[in-house]
Amino acid sequence: MTSEPPGPAVPTSTYRLQLQPAFPFAAAAAAVPYLASLGVSHLHLSPVLEAVPGSAHGYDVVDHARVREELGGEDGLRALSRTAREHGLGLVVDIVPNHMAMAPRHNPALWEVLREGPASPYARWFDIDWEAQGGRVLLPVLGGPVGSELDHLRVDGDVLRYHDHAFPLRAGTAHLPLPELLDAQWYRPVWWRLARTELNYRRFFSISELIGVRVEDPDVFDATHAKILQLLHEGVVDGLRIDHPDGLADPDGYLARLHEASGGRWTVVEKILADGEHLPASWPVAGTTGYDALRQVDGLFTDREGAGELAARYRHFAAPQTDRGGNWDATVRRAAYKVLTHELATETDRLTRVAARLCAASPDLALRDRAPWALRTALEELLVRMRVYRPYTSGDAGTVVTEEAAAEARLAFVVPEEAAAVDVVRRLLVEPPGPVEEGTGLAEFRARFAQTASALRAKSVEDTAFYRYVPLLSANEVGGDPGHPGVAVADFHAYCARVQRDWPAGGTVVSTHDTKRSADVRAALAVLTECPDRWARLLAEVTRPGETVPDGQLAWAAWQTVFGLGPAAEERVHEALLKHVREAGMYTSWTEQEPPYEEAVAAFLTAGPCGPPGERVAAFRKALDPHVRANVLGTALVHLTMPGVPDVYQGTEDEYRALVDPDNRRPAAFPPPSAGEKAALTSAALRLRARRPAAFGTAASYEPLTADGPAAEHCLAFARSGEVVTAVTRLSLRLTESGGWRDTRLSLPPGRWADALAGGREFTGTARVADLFDGSPVVLLERVAEG
């Protein structure tokens, strides 16, 4: 087959499409002319390999060797690529190296493992602990204890069936009576509730339906990447997005192998960086997918002082317990303990076993005589104090598992000698291995600690604490720091300069398929930090005396949700808030649902935020529309012109208000039904990037511009390579209340500057900010030739 020429080596911008049976390759191809007209350089596709039938996201891969038939198969993908090429676009594809779907009847490799056990050539694919559960894979699929489900288990030839599930039978066992047949298999179907404590395979976070894949094995890497690499080398695909590398045993090694195998194609990683954390410099990637940029951009439009006042109002209104939503750090710590002892109990057990075995076999007698309970306690106490997702082989683990954390962890022990287990664990994690430690299991221990740490951070912060600590919902976003919302202008400029220097081709995002609220919803919510007193008074008025509220935190979050979302179908609010309370896990949860509480939540939403009182909130939002507009347009323009490669999520080129998935994964319409002010801004900025790629590329420059005058702090401005200037209004409500721009001025770089958003306007020298923002809270200037 003749290879097609690759697309541009580095995208100028990407556009994310959520492929699903309701939006297959053909629908994406039909949208190409419109998307090309926007000015993007690449389409960014969600996973394209064979997934569980009906999957709306594609992250539950079942076969790495085939392109998903429900999307149109490989022919459909190649046709999409040709159409994209005809319009000057390339393709970037999302790949999932960490896990596959635990769906045996759809997953051929897993089917063979369940049929043949550890002797199967596919057994090395999956991260299964064959030493546990008597060497049988625990399958948590039954609706109750096995004895109560026997009537639903039946043999069909060489297959065991249970409702929609199907499992292979070990050769020569089909004739056995059911009890003996079940005992003879390489797997054990059990009540789904046993997964928490008995599971013996690594999962994606705590999702038992997704089983970990061992891509650290070169043969497994080759088998699971062959199709994607073929598509890359044949020019069908140009770049890659790597889903959840933190779940891998060796992200450093994986990315190095992928870089070599792909020929160095443009690759970004879905790496969540904590505030102040940097991407490992040795990783051969273009950068992250951009959640660190999201935190920075959102922070620009958040009033830090007002956010503190809003938090105080929240505590007065909701009266949360300190560690159940009252204080951010305490809430995270409590959530982490809960996750370790509940959702991740089996992962913690396995990590403890590895540590105990390592200590018992060590030639260093200082590691001996450590009780498993003490090692487990030490591990838990160190894990809950992690401030980042995980350590890496290429980094200094001592800066992640700190001595300060160890000192706090020792306090969990009464007997000082037993507290030494903390020092043992930390030594195993941070000290360079000696010659005798190579091959003793130390590498496995460090890898499993890192994998457990990343799952813990995701589950305790993103999936628990974000739903408990809710003073400002716009701050509760992936990669965010709700305890310290807001970003100073100087810090934003420093961040951008660092990105342009170190990772200029990395991704930037403000909305994704995983954001809990779209950028436009968060932009509206940020306005509340500029009027915390008015918001608190409004909530006191709409919360009627004597009204039964399920709990104050839910009520505060619900009112913010309808404020941020604006007019919407009640069903969308109900769905998002039901997910909210189940994720919070304080009064109900996914696994221990409390119908009376959930019914009370639904009744409250119908009568309050989605009922007549909600009209008061809608009127309040309408009064703040100019300031919401300033934040929406400012967020969009900064994202599209700051250092990095902007990724535009489907539909967000225009006004896009969405809540947590699945609300934000609905199939997009192309072209969109309307094209408003934000759409015009997005297209203008993207076309400018395409027209002047050098101004934004890897060799570009970033120069902060500082306004002078009484309202200087409300103008955020920067220049790109002396060719483009971005200026936006921040904290516009505070600006209005303080008297407006008055004589605030902005000195432009040398030359003549044309308004790229509104034709016919030009500026030179020092411009009055009020003139720059005449008619719009943002301005995009392009340097024009002197004539």
GUVEX-322212 format. One line per field, with one value per residue (C-alpha): residue number from 1; chain; x, z, y. Coordinates in pm, whole numbers, plus 50000, padded with zeros to 5 digits. Example, Ala and Ser with C-alpha at 12.3 -4.5 7.8 and 13.67 -1.06 7.14 Angstrom:
resi c(1  2);
chain c(A  A);
u c(51230  51367);
w c(50780  50714);
v c(49550  49894);
//
This chain:
resi c(1  2  3  4  5  6  7  8  9  10  11  12  13  14  15  16  17  18  19  20  21  22  23  24  25  26  27  28  29  30  31  32  33  34  35  36  37  38  39  40  41  42  43  44  45  46  47  48  49  50  51  52  53  54  55  56  57  58  59  60  61  62  63  64  65  66  67  68  69  70  71  72  73  74  75  76  77  78  79  80  81  82  83  84  85  86  87  88  89  90  91  92  93  94  95  96  97  98  99  100  101  102  103  104  105  106  107  108  109  110  111  112  113  114  115  116  117  118  119  120  121  122  123  124  125  126  127  128  129  130  131  132  133  134  135  136  137  138  139  140  141  142  143  144  145  146  147  148  149  150  151  152  153  154  155  156  157  158  159  160  161  162  163  164  165  166  167  168  169  170  171  172  173  174  175  176  177  178  179  180  181  182  183  184  185  186  187  188  189  190  191  192  193  194  195  196  197  198  199  200  201  202  203  204  205  206  207  208  209  210  211  212  213  214  215  216  217  218  219  220  221  222  223  224  225  226  227  228  229  230  231  232  233  234  235  236  237  238  239  240  241  242  243  244  245  246  247  248  249  250  251  252  253  254  255  256  257  258  259  260  261  262  263  264  265  266  267  268  269  270  271  272  273  274  275  276  277  278  279  280  281  282  283  284  285  286  287  288  289  290  291  292  293  294  295  296  297  298  299  300  301  302  303  304  305  306  307  308  309  310  311  312  313  314  315  316  317  318  319  320  321  322  323  324  325  326  327  328  329  330  331  332  333  334  335  336  337  338  339  340  341  342  343  344  345  346  347  348  349  350  351  352  353  354  355  356  357  358  359  360  361  362  363  364  365  366  367  368  369  370  371  372  373  374  375  376  377  378  379  380  381  382  383  384  385  386  387  388  389  390  391  392  393  394  395  396  397  398  399  400  401  402  403  404  405  406  407  408  409  410  411  412  413  414  415  416  417  418  419  420  421  422  423  424  425  426  427  428  429  430  431  432  433  434  435  436  437  438  439  440  441  442  443  444  445  446  447  448  449  450  451  452  453  454  455  456  457  458  459  460  461  462  463  464  465  466  467  468  469  470  471  472  473  474  475  476  477  478  479  480  481  482  483  484  485  486  487  488  489  490  491  492  493  494  495  496  497  498  499  500  501  502  503  504  505  506  507  508  509  510  511  512  513  514  515  516  517  518  519  520  521  522  523  524  525  526  527  528  529  530  531  532  533  534  535  536  537  538  539  540  541  542  543  544  545  546  547  548  549  550  551  552  553  554  555  556  557  558  559  560  561  562  563  564  565  566  567  568  569  570  571  572  573  574  575  576  577  578  579  580  581  582  583  584  585  586  587  588  589  590  591  592  593  594  595  596  597  598  599  600  601  602  603  604  605  606  607  608  609  610  611  612  613  614  615  616  617  618  619  620  621  622  623  624  625  626  627  628  629  630  631  632  633  634  635  636  637  638  639  640  641  642  643  644  645  646  647  648  649  650  651  652  653  654  655  656  657  658  659  660  661  662  663  664  665  666  667  668  669  670  671  672  673  674  675  676  677  678  679  680  681  682  683  684  685  686  687  688  689  690  691  692  693  694  695  696  697  698  699  700  701  702  703  704  705  706  707  708  709  710  711  712  713  714  715  716  717  718  719  720  721  722  723  724  725  726  727  728  729  730  731  732  733  734  735  736  737  738  739  740  741  742  743  744  745  746  747  748  749  750  751  752  753  754  755  756  757  758  759  760  761  762  763  764  765  766  767  768  769  770  771  772  773  774  775  776  777  778  779  780  781  782  783  784  785  786  787);
chain c(A  A  A  A  A  A  A  A  A  A  A  A  A  A  A  A  A  A  A  A  A  A  A  A  A  A  A  A  A  A  A  A  A  A  A  A  A  A  A  A  A  A  A  A  A  A  A  A  A  A  A  A  A  A  A  A  A  A  A  A  A  A  A  A  A  A  A  A  A  A  A  A  A  A  A  A  A  A  A  A  A  A  A  A  A  A  A  A  A  A  A  A  A  A  A  A  A  A  A  A  A  A  A  A  A  A  A  A  A  A  A  A  A  A  A  A  A  A  A  A  A  A  A  A  A  A  A  A  A  A  A  A  A  A  A  A  A  A  A  A  A  A  A  A  A  A  A  A  A  A  A  A  A  A  A  A  A  A  A  A  A  A  A  A  A  A  A  A  A  A  A  A  A  A  A  A  A  A  A  A  A  A  A  A  A  A  A  A  A  A  A  A  A  A  A  A  A  A  A  A  A  A  A  A  A  A  A  A  A  A  A  A  A  A  A  A  A  A  A  A  A  A  A  A  A  A  A  A  A  A  A  A  A  A  A  A  A  A  A  A  A  A  A  A  A  A  A  A  A  A  A  A  A  A  A  A  A  A  A  A  A  A  A  A  A  A  A  A  A  A  A  A  A  A  A  A  A  A  A  A  A  A  A  A  A  A  A  A  A  A  A  A  A  A  A  A  A  A  A  A  A  A  A  A  A  A  A  A  A  A  A  A  A  A  A  A  A  A  A  A  A  A  A  A  A  A  A  A  A  A  A  A  A  A  A  A  A  A  A  A  A  A  A  A  A  A  A  A  A  A  A  A  A  A  A  A  A  A  A  A  A  A  A  A  A  A  A  A  A  A  A  A  A  A  A  A  A  A  A  A  A  A  A  A  A  A  A  A  A  A  A  A  A  A  A  A  A  A  A  A  A  A  A  A  A  A  A  A  A  A  A  A  A  A  A  A  A  A  A  A  A  A  A  A  A  A  A  A  A  A  A  A  A  A  A  A  A  A  A  A  A  A  A  A  A  A  A  A  A  A  A  A  A  A  A  A  A  A  A  A  A  A  A  A  A  A  A  A  A  A  A  A  A  A  A  A  A  A  A  A  A  A  A  A  A  A  A  A  A  A  A  A  A  A  A  A  A  A  A  A  A  A  A  A  A  A  A  A  A  A  A  A  A  A  A  A  A  A  A  A  A  A  A  A  A  A  A  A  A  A  A  A  A  A  A  A  A  A  A  A  A  A  A  A  A  A  A  A  A  A  A  A  A  A  A  A  A  A  A  A  A  A  A  A  A  A  A  A  A  A  A  A  A  A  A  A  A  A  A  A  A  A  A  A  A  A  A  A  A  A  A  A  A  A  A  A  A  A  A  A  A  A  A  A  A  A  A  A  A  A  A  A  A  A  A  A  A  A  A  A  A  A  A  A  A  A  A  A  A  A  A  A  A  A  A  A  A  A  A  A  A  A  A  A  A  A  A  A  A  A  A  A  A  A  A  A  A  A  A  A  A  A  A  A  A  A  A  A  A  A  A  A  A  A  A  A  A  A  A  A  A  A  A  A  A  A  A  A  A  A  A  A  A  A  A  A  A  A  A  A  A  A  A  A  A  A  A  A  A  A  A  A  A  A  A  A  A  A  A  A  A  A  A  A  A  A  A  A  A  A  A  A  A  A  A  A  A  A  A  A  A  A  A  A  A  A  A  A  A  A  A  A  A  A  A  A  A  A  A  A  A  A  A  A  A  A  A  A  A  A  A  A  A  A  A  A  A  A  A  A  A  A  A  A  A  A  A);
u c(50000  50132  50188  50007  50214  50189  50004  50166  50423  50280  49914  49835  49504  49290  48917  48792  48514  48341  48286  48005  47750  47529  47825  48045  48329  48085  47930  48277  48361  48044  48154  48502  48423  48274  48559  48818  48645  48693  49068  49174  49460  49369  49067  49115  48925  48816  48934  48879  48963  48704  48512  48222  47915  47713  47990  47936  48302  48530  48765  48647  48862  48817  49039  49347  49380  49059  48911  48565  48297  48016  48197  48245  48548  48891  48748  48543  48845  49055  48775  48756  49131  49114  48834  49029  49339  49139  49051  49400  49335  49525  49404  49504  49374  49316  49467  49413  49725  49633  49323  49075  48713  48648  48398  48510  48256  48377  48746  48921  49244  49062  48842  49150  49295  48974  48966  49333  49444  49803  49929  49753  49988  49759  49797  50093  49864  49666  49773  49632  49756  49755  49887  49559  49215  49368  49500  49156  49040  48764  48474  48240  47937  47668  47370  47399  47598  47653  47411  47125  47212  47240  46912  47059  47384  47361  47593  47554  47797  48144  48016  47888  47612  47474  47213  47404  47742  47926  48242  48449  48463  48792  48846  48685  48465  48136  47990  48044  47762  47738  47916  48210  48207  48238  48526  48709  48737  49028  48785  48530  48201  48105  47868  47970  48013  48318  48519  48612  48810  48866  48950  49281  49330  49432  49153  49116  49067  48792  48603  48587  48463  48810  49111  49470  49698  50073  50213  50547  50594  50746  50540  50219  50315  50375  50047  49833  49990  50039  49722  49766  50130  50028  49778  50047  50310  50064  49967  49608  49677  49927  49944  49839  49674  49768  49491  49587  49962  49971  49806  50101  50372  50643  50522  50882  50962  50629  50661  51020  50914  50615  50828  51069  50793  50594  50892  50855  50504  50332  50207  50042  49967  49663  49879  49715  49975  49921  49973  50348  50425  50609  50593  50901  51152  51278  50944  50966  50627  50502  50342  50021  49669  49628  49446  49723  49636  49269  49351  49550  49291  49001  49201  49243  48868  48828  48851  49078  48958  48595  48640  48747  48438  48222  48371  48283  47924  47909  48017  47754  47481  47568  47741  47959  48178  48543  48654  48330  48328  48422  48796  48956  49269  49082  48812  49069  49246  48926  48818  49157  49129  48780  48889  49191  48986  48684  48713  49087  49103  49208  49481  49611  49611  49818  50065  50101  50170  50443  50600  50586  50742  51013  51101  51100  51334  51570  51936  51927  51821  51700  51399  51306  51044  50785  50427  50196  49954  50234  50345  49986  49939  50263  50161  49818  49955  50209  49959  49699  49965  50061  50021  50073  49944  50256  50636  50822  51135  51292  51218  51325  51074  51193  51029  50698  50710  50855  51020  50754  50486  50679  50701  50322  50270  50469  50214  49962  50162  50161  50482  50786  50952  50646  50643  50974  50763  50713  51089  51115  50848  50991  51338  51207  51043  51310  51657  51857  51847  52164  52305  52139  51798  51781  51533  51400  51062  51163  51067  50726  50673  50756  50538  50239  50281  50278  49976  49784  49879  49743  49416  49383  49442  49186  48920  48967  49008  48833  48561  48493  48628  48520  48162  48192  48377  48157  48189  48283  48198  48401  48718  48629  48776  49027  49372  49224  49293  48959  49134  49316  49103  49221  49548  49741  49822  50196  50167  49976  50244  50515  50327  50293  50660  50754  50523  50663  51015  50967  50654  50552  50380  50184  49806  49580  49212  48927  48650  48687  48481  48590  48537  48269  48134  48205  48416  48112  47939  48255  48296  47950  48016  48338  48134  47999  48344  48287  47955  47961  47737  47467  47477  47443  47150  46976  47011  46872  46571  46503  46549  46210  46181  46085  46163  46308  46649  46826  47150  47306  47599  47373  47150  47446  47577  47233  47173  47519  47448  47133  47306  47599  47393  47120  46786  46792  46576  46510  46619  46976  46998  46847  47090  47395  47294  47210  47560  47691  47543  47642  48000  48010  47912  47797  47427  47402  47648  47666  47700  47493  47205  46957  46627  46465  46754  46769  46392  46432  46701  46474  46183  46404  46532  46181  46043  46349  46628  46418  46092  45956  46236  46480  46336  46490  46831  46770  46689  47003  47211  47049  47146  47503  47504  47760  48007  47937  47996  48330  48443  48318  48488  48800  48842  48803  49048  49319  49293  49322  49623  49833  50138  50054  49824  49458  49211  48854  48598  48306  48048  48245  48340  47999  47816  47828  47680  47720  47750  47936  47926  47714  47566  47884  47917  47601  47656  47738  47549  47741  47716  47586  47229  47352  47676  47708  47975  48189  48184  48309  48587  48690  48708  48898  49157  49197  49234  49492  49689  49671  49772  50065  50182  50528  50377  50239  50476  50768  51004  50752  50784  50549  50564  50344  50194  50113  49848  49890  49622  49349  49202  49524  49465  49151  49337  49523  49733  50021  50197  50298  50620  50556  50280  49968  49829  49559  49388  49092  48887  48906  48683  48454  48192  48452  48571  48224  48173  48505  48424  48530  48847  48880  49226  49381  49619  49801  50132  50134  50449  50589  50391  50033  49777  49449  49152  49111  48763  48609  48728  48818  48990  49363  49583  49941  50155  49975  49602  49326  49192  48838  48893  49038  48734  48478  48195  48361  48536  48816  49037  49265  49513  49722  50029  49993  50257  50352  50223);
w c(50000  49910  50207  50210  50294  50660  50756  50922  51179  51454  51457  51473  51640  51684  51699  51923  51795  52019  51792  51880  51693  51669  51524  51316  51073  50797  51013  51091  50720  50645  50900  50749  50514  50801  51039  50777  50734  51106  51059  51257  51123  51265  51374  51715  51730  52038  52040  51707  51789  51846  52168  52359  52133  52186  52377  52365  52437  52303  52601  52663  52388  52319  52014  51927  51586  51439  51377  51527  51296  51457  51346  50990  51028  50882  50543  50710  50896  50580  50392  50668  50647  50269  50306  50575  50354  50065  50292  50432  50765  50950  51213  51576  51749  52116  52223  52542  52650  53015  53003  52803  52862  53098  52846  52760  52487  52297  52400  52216  52417  52749  52634  52575  52915  53091  52891  52924  53241  53305  53032  52765  52543  52620  52998  52989  52842  53159  53504  53694  54034  53980  54334  54476  54471  54429  54086  53946  53802  54012  53790  53987  53760  53964  54103  54436  54609  54372  54559  54486  54117  54019  53828  53598  53528  53242  53019  52644  52468  52571  52708  53052  53028  53287  53152  52886  53000  52836  52959  52802  52968  53038  52806  52933  53198  53016  53135  53505  53748  53797  54136  54013  53680  53849  54065  53762  53573  53558  53679  53954  53889  54212  54356  54225  54579  54632  54384  54647  54862  54660  54306  54171  53855  53821  53710  53568  53893  54066  53752  53753  53392  53276  53325  53331  53037  53078  52796  52981  52820  52471  52312  52459  52342  51990  51976  52116  51905  51569  51408  51534  51423  51083  51047  51148  50908  50619  50672  50776  51119  51206  51583  51912  52239  52518  52765  53134  53119  53500  53520  53349  53535  53353  53176  53104  52926  52746  52604  52493  52313  52153  52040  51865  51713  51587  51432  51672  51567  51756  52083  52389  52717  52941  53240  53525  53679  54031  54091  54075  53932  53599  53327  53338  53111  52977  52829  52446  52396  52281  52620  52810  52673  52855  53187  53341  53091  53184  53548  53450  53211  53450  53729  53536  53551  53918  54186  54449  54733  54630  54613  54977  55067  54869  55063  55391  55271  55167  55511  55673  55436  55421  55758  55629  55859  55830  55661  55472  55263  55505  55442  55115  55245  55523  55280  55042  55326  55456  55105  55044  55356  55248  54896  55014  55257  55031  54651  54641  54922  54691  54532  54877  54977  54675  54734  55097  54995  54757  55028  55287  55047  54953  55316  55416  55132  55159  55239  55438  55786  55863  55641  55813  56082  55949  56018  55716  55912  55990  55627  55516  55763  55650  55286  55352  55554  55284  55000  55148  55181  54813  54658  54301  54109  54123  54115  53795  53728  53567  53866  54227  54428  54742  54625  54589  54893  55118  55458  55586  55480  55648  55972  55972  55880  56183  56410  56311  56520  56899  56932  56789  56678  56472  56325  56164  55902  55748  55706  55558  55299  55213  55178  54936  54733  54720  54767  54465  54456  54548  54334  54547  54517  54140  54044  54399  54334  54413  54064  54098  54438  54308  54003  54204  54455  54169  54003  54331  54403  54070  54112  54466  54359  54082  54293  54612  54451  54112  54192  54561  54711  54408  54493  54867  54878  54665  54746  54382  54132  53851  54053  54084  53752  53650  53740  53952  54310  54470  54793  54616  54325  54111  53932  53952  53622  53692  53761  53437  53238  53408  53323  52957  52930  53076  52836  52535  52649  52751  52583  52301  52101  52392  52407  52575  52660  52836  52760  52706  52717  53082  53215  53481  53339  53004  52986  52929  53241  53446  53302  53429  53772  53806  53807  54147  54296  54209  54394  54678  54908  54645  54569  54935  54982  54677  54807  55142  54960  54735  55018  55182  55564  55675  55336  55352  55186  55152  55273  55251  55033  54772  54775  54729  54442  54281  54278  54128  53867  53737  53747  53541  53298  53236  53082  53022  53040  53399  53315  53250  53591  53764  53594  53681  54043  54095  53976  54205  54524  54436  54366  54691  54871  55189  55188  54890  54647  54333  54533  54841  54701  54941  54750  55015  54996  54616  54599  54832  54603  54300  54482  54595  54242  54096  54358  54389  54131  53847  53974  54025  54266  53990  53791  54048  53979  53604  53642  53850  53581  53312  53503  53503  53133  53029  53279  53185  52824  52915  53083  52803  52528  52734  52816  52450  52315  52575  52513  52138  52140  52443  52402  52304  52057  52139  52125  52056  52193  51963  51962  52185  51902  51974  52303  52471  52810  52929  53257  53348  53119  52961  52920  52750  52517  52317  51940  51795  51506  51204  51103  51437  51439  51508  51487  51737  51867  52019  51694  51500  51756  51747  51371  51348  51600  51442  51094  51227  51373  51038  50854  51083  51221  51305  51543  51759  51687  51861  51775  51866  52154  52432  52567  52853  52796  53101  53105  53298  53478  53739  53600  53477  53676  53472  53140  53057  52743  52565  52229  52020  51823  51766  51518  51726  52037  52263  52520  52736  53017  53349  53655  53459  53735  53974  53691  53640  54012  54039  53765  53441  53238  53270  53141  53150  52854  52688  52505  52190  52032  51740  51418  51293  51443  51277  51468  51354  51507  51388  51054  50992  51322  51358  51652  51698  51992  52323  52301  52541  52675  52655  52280  52240  52410  52240  52160  52292  52615  52409  52118  51884  51689  51390  51282  50931  50687  50692  50380);
v c(50000  50341  50566  50897  51203  51301  51615  51916  51804  52025  52134  52502  52407  52096  52032  51750  51524  51270  50972  50732  50521  50832  51028  50793  50861  50953  51226  51359  51361  51555  51817  51859  52150  52348  52263  52355  52690  52758  52759  52449  52239  51897  51698  51540  51210  51018  50651  50475  50113  49841  49908  49756  49767  50083  50262  50638  50718  50442  50418  50060  49906  49533  49479  49684  49519  49659  50001  50019  49882  50084  50399  50276  50050  50108  50199  50472  50609  50612  50788  51049  51098  51150  51402  51584  51590  51734  52026  52070  51898  51626  51377  51332  51020  50944  50610  50410  50216  50166  49945  49742  49650  49360  49223  48869  48799  49107  49098  48810  48830  48827  48539  48327  48415  48311  47987  47888  48064  48179  47945  48150  48351  48648  48615  48854  49121  49180  49295  48997  48880  48504  48452  48578  48415  48071  48160  48243  48575  48727  48841  49072  49036  48861  49048  48865  48589  48299  48073  48311  48339  47971  47979  48245  48058  47810  47611  47661  47430  47545  47876  47975  48235  48476  48716  48917  48788  48500  48324  48047  47707  47540  47245  46925  47088  47145  46815  46881  46964  47341  47364  47155  47336  47675  47553  47415  47744  47989  48254  48291  48477  48653  48911  49253  49388  49166  49376  49630  49387  49069  49174  49044  49248  49611  49841  50189  50379  50178  50075  49696  49694  49814  49584  49708  49625  49557  49772  49772  49428  49493  49216  49356  49705  49576  49385  49666  49942  49773  49907  50263  50265  50132  50416  50664  50535  50518  50881  50814  50964  51238  51260  51103  51191  50946  50870  50839  50759  50783  50441  50272  50085  50281  50597  50700  50376  50364  50714  50652  50333  50507  50800  50566  50351  50648  50822  51112  51213  51494  51344  51494  51320  51349  51432  51623  51852  51979  52350  52409  52064  52042  51779  51551  51719  51387  51281  51276  51440  51779  51844  51778  51786  52117  52095  52305  52579  52549  52622  52928  53071  53016  53174  53500  53565  53470  53737  53582  53803  53760  53384  53390  53592  53351  53058  53229  53281  52917  52798  53016  52893  52521  52470  52184  51979  52079  51757  51696  52013  52290  52303  52196  52021  51845  51735  51589  51406  51247  51151  50989  50773  50668  50579  50378  50171  50127  50169  50094  49840  49558  49772  49863  49494  49400  49682  49574  49213  49327  49543  49264  49014  49263  49334  48966  48870  49166  49095  49420  49311  49665  49592  49267  49201  49445  49345  49368  49586  49833  49842  49893  50178  50340  50309  50457  50747  50833  50792  51026  51296  51292  51637  51517  51218  51000  50982  50889  50688  50994  51215  51248  51045  51221  51542  51356  51127  51395  51374  51615  51367  51087  51284  51328  50963  50845  51009  50742  50491  50470  50266  50451  50130  50041  50390  50297  50116  50461  50503  50155  50230  50570  50423  50161  50437  50706  50559  50439  50059  49873  49590  49323  49493  49466  49198  49155  49315  49672  49792  49627  49787  50133  50089  49969  50249  50501  50340  50330  50691  50814  50622  50756  51115  51092  50923  51125  51468  51473  51221  51290  51612  51817  51719  51789  52121  52344  52718  52794  52522  52677  52604  52235  52132  51868  51998  52276  52378  52470  52564  52849  52974  53261  53335  53662  53830  53809  53436  53384  53565  53358  53039  53137  53228  52890  52704  52891  52806  52442  52301  52536  52259  52115  52122  52374  52324  52501  52246  51871  51554  51522  51874  51882  52209  52366  52680  52902  52767  52820  53171  53261  53113  53310  53631  53527  53593  53958  53977  53721  53927  53970  53599  53505  53744  53600  53245  53351  53493  53193  52944  52977  52961  52613  52464  52116  52115  51778  51937  52281  52181  52025  52333  52571  52358  52329  52705  52762  52495  52664  53003  52878  52671  52924  52819  52443  52134  52031  51676  51792  51957  51652  51415  51625  51681  51313  51230  51504  51360  51004  51106  51306  50986  51159  51068  50835  50676  50466  50144  50232  50431  50593  50638  50865  51110  51100  51156  51455  51595  51559  51722  52012  52071  52072  52309  52532  52577  52434  52588  52940  53045  52962  53250  53487  53333  53359  53729  53780  53614  53827  54139  54013  53920  54185  54044  53683  53787  53944  53623  53397  53595  53659  53291  53195  53454  53391  53017  53057  53290  53190  52959  52603  52432  52508  52221  52334  52092  52013  52289  52524  52757  52911  52950  52610  52540  52184  51997  51680  51377  51245  51596  51720  51421  51468  51445  51784  51945  52076  52343  52474  52607  52958  53148  53427  53659  53384  53186  53489  53542  53174  53160  53489  53371  53027  53174  53418  53126  52948  53263  53343  53007  53138  53394  53111  52821  52661  52949  53220  53464  53569  53923  54049  54393  54602  54872  55197  55389  55356  55030  54867  54547  54479  54462  54140  54176  54007  54007  53704  53744  54113  54022  53966  54136  53994  54214  54113  54257  54074  54118  54348  54380  54514  54740  54884  54936  55122  55370  55200  55238  55613  55710  55362  55312  55024  55071  54859  54719  54925  54930  54964  54730  54630  54490  54128  54103  54427  54559  54918  54993  55055  55154  55270  55366  55403  55335  55426  55097  55230  55276  54928  54777  54998  54756  54441  54336  54176  54278  54085  54295  54196  54390  54528  54634  54999  55169);
//
